[in-house]
Amino acid sequence: MKVTVALALVTLGSASAFAPAPFGSRQSTTALSAEQSRSDFLTQSAAAFATIAAFPSVSNAAKYGSFGAGSPEVLDPKTAIIDEDILKTESVQKCISGIRSYLSAVKSMSATVAADSQADIGPSIRKELDFVQVRADFNGVTEAFDEDTQRGTDRLVRIILQDITELETANRQKPGVPRSEKRLSIVQGKLSKLEKAFDDFLAFV
């Protein structure tokens, strides 16, 4: 009963922000309001994930993994319904190129940290993974998706947006204080998770 109530609260709390848009419309289901800041997004996400975390079985079931494995919210790209005419438009193709550049940036950051465990990738995160632009590019691409496909990519987008901010936080170090093995592991884990999530989203296009 407690698990059911918790899931209901999380669902109701996020429904308005991620309600699906009509197929082919100019508004995406992944769009957060233009006025919503990064801190607003994190506050809502943290509340939702904290509620889920209170129930181990639900938390484990909701972990992000392979398509359809323990995460029914993530749609298999093979079953996606996409408007090819919208997908081929210049604006959508530009957004897809943007998402590919984010994936390349994440791979580059991973290589940098692997070569130097003390490397500060903060400037790269802020320049290459601009939160507002990343969100806008996802919104642009999902205009070509039908409602079910939009729902199926919502979780990927939420994970990416949250992990970008958490990566920036994990990267911060006090001047003169070396990055610990634990902190290094967190940074590398976030980069690895972002790489997989970007790859999985691009599988739809």
C-alpha positions in Angstrom: 0.0 0.0 0.0 2.8 2.4 0.9 4.5 1.7 -2.4 1.3 2.3 -4.3 0.7 5.6 -2.6 4.4 6.7 -3.2 4.2 5.9 -6.9 0.9 7.7 -7.2 2.4 10.8 -5.6 5.4 10.7 -7.9 3.3 10.2 -11.0 0.9 13.1 -10.1 3.8 15.4 -9.2 5.5 15.0 -12.6 2.5 14.5 -14.9 1.9 18.2 -15.6 5.5 18.8 -16.6 5.7 15.8 -18.9 2.2 15.5 -20.4 2.4 14.2 -24.0 1.8 16.7 -26.8 -0.3 15.8 -29.9 1.6 14.0 -32.6 3.4 16.4 -34.9 2.6 19.4 -32.8 5.2 22.1 -32.1 5.3 21.3 -28.4 7.0 18.2 -27.0 6.0 16.0 -24.1 9.5 16.4 -22.8 9.3 20.2 -22.7 9.5 21.8 -19.3 8.1 25.3 -19.1 10.4 27.9 -20.5 10.4 29.7 -17.1 11.5 26.6 -15.2 15.1 27.0 -14.1 17.7 24.3 -13.5 17.1 24.5 -9.7 13.3 24.1 -10.2 14.0 21.0 -12.2 16.3 19.5 -9.7 14.0 20.3 -6.8 11.1 18.4 -8.5 13.4 15.5 -9.6 15.0 15.2 -6.1 11.6 15.0 -4.5 10.4 12.3 -6.9 13.6 10.2 -6.6 13.7 10.6 -2.8 10.2 9.2 -2.6 11.0 6.2 -4.7 14.3 5.6 -2.8 12.3 5.2 0.4 11.0 1.9 -1.0 13.9 -0.4 -2.1 11.8 -2.7 -4.3 10.4 0.2 -6.3 13.7 2.0 -6.5 15.4 -1.1 -8.0 12.6 -1.6 -10.5 12.9 2.0 -11.6 16.6 1.9 -12.2 17.6 2.9 -15.7 18.9 0.0 -17.7 18.5 -1.6 -21.2 15.4 -0.9 -23.1 12.4 -2.6 -21.5 14.5 -4.2 -18.8 13.1 -3.2 -15.4 12.0 0.1 -16.9 8.7 -0.1 -18.8 8.7 3.6 -19.2 11.5 3.4 -21.7 10.3 2.4 -25.1 12.2 0.1 -27.5 13.2 2.2 -30.5 12.0 -0.6 -32.8 8.4 0.1 -31.7 8.7 3.9 -32.0 6.3 5.8 -34.3 8.0 8.8 -35.9 6.8 11.3 -38.5 9.5 11.0 -41.1 8.6 14.3 -42.7 9.0 16.2 -39.5 12.1 14.3 -38.6 13.7 15.4 -41.9 13.1 19.1 -41.4 16.1 21.3 -41.0 15.1 22.4 -37.4 14.8 18.8 -36.2 18.0 17.7 -37.9 19.8 20.6 -36.3 18.6 19.4 -32.9 19.8 15.8 -33.6 23.2 17.1 -34.6 23.3 19.0 -31.3 22.5 15.8 -29.3 25.3 14.0 -31.2 27.7 16.7 -30.2 26.7 16.3 -26.6 27.5 12.6 -26.8 30.9 13.4 -28.3 31.6 15.9 -25.6 30.8 13.4 -22.9 33.2 10.9 -24.5 35.9 13.6 -24.6 35.4 14.4 -20.9 35.6 10.7 -20.1 39.0 10.5 -21.9 40.2 13.6 -20.1 39.4 12.2 -16.7 40.8 8.8 -17.6 44.1 10.5 -18.5 44.1 12.9 -15.5 42.1 12.0 -12.4 42.4 15.6 -11.2 41.2 17.2 -14.4 38.6 20.0 -13.9 36.0 19.3 -16.6 33.7 22.0 -15.2 34.3 24.5 -18.0 33.6 21.8 -20.6 30.3 20.8 -18.8 29.1 24.3 -18.8 30.1 25.0 -22.4 29.4 21.7 -24.1 26.4 20.6 -22.1 24.5 23.8 -21.6 21.4 22.7 -19.6 18.9 25.0 -21.4 20.2 24.1 -24.9 20.3 20.4 -24.2 16.7 20.5 -23.1 15.7 22.6 -26.1 17.3 20.1 -28.5 15.5 17.2 -27.0 12.2 19.1 -27.2 12.9 19.8 -30.9 13.6 16.2 -31.8 10.5 14.8 -30.0 8.2 16.9 -32.1 8.6 14.1 -34.6 7.4 11.4 -32.1 3.9 10.3 -31.5 2.5 10.4 -27.9 3.6 6.9 -26.9 7.1 7.4 -28.3 7.3 10.7 -26.5 6.3 9.0 -23.2 8.9 6.3 -23.9 11.7 8.9 -24.2 10.7 11.0 -21.3 12.6 9.0 -18.8 15.8 9.2 -20.8 15.5 12.9 -21.1 14.9 13.4 -17.3 17.8 11.2 -16.5 20.2 13.1 -18.8 19.1 16.5 -17.5 19.5 15.4 -13.9 22.9 13.7 -14.5 24.3 16.7 -16.3 23.7 18.8 -13.2 24.9 16.1 -10.8 28.1 15.7 -12.9 28.8 19.4 -12.5 28.3 19.1 -8.8 30.5 16.0 -8.5 33.3 17.6 -10.5 33.7 20.6 -8.1 36.7 20.5 -5.9 38.0 22.9 -3.3 41.3 24.6 -4.4 44.3 22.6 -3.3 42.2 19.5 -2.4 42.9 16.5 -4.6 39.9 14.5 -6.0 39.4 11.4 -3.9 39.0 7.9 -5.5 35.4 8.0 -4.4 34.7 11.3 -6.0 36.5 10.2 -9.2 34.4 7.1 -9.3 31.2 9.2 -9.1 32.4 11.5 -11.9 33.3 8.6 -14.1 30.0 6.8 -13.3 28.0 9.9 -14.3 29.9 10.3 -17.6 29.4 6.6 -18.4 25.6 6.9 -17.6 25.3 10.0 -19.7 27.1 8.3 -22.6 24.7 5.4 -22.5 21.6 7.6 -22.2 22.6 9.8 -25.2 23.3 6.7 -27.2 19.9 5.2 -26.3 18.1 8.4 -27.2 19.8 8.6 -30.6 18.8 5.1 -31.3 15.3 6.5 -31.9 16.5 8.7 -34.8 
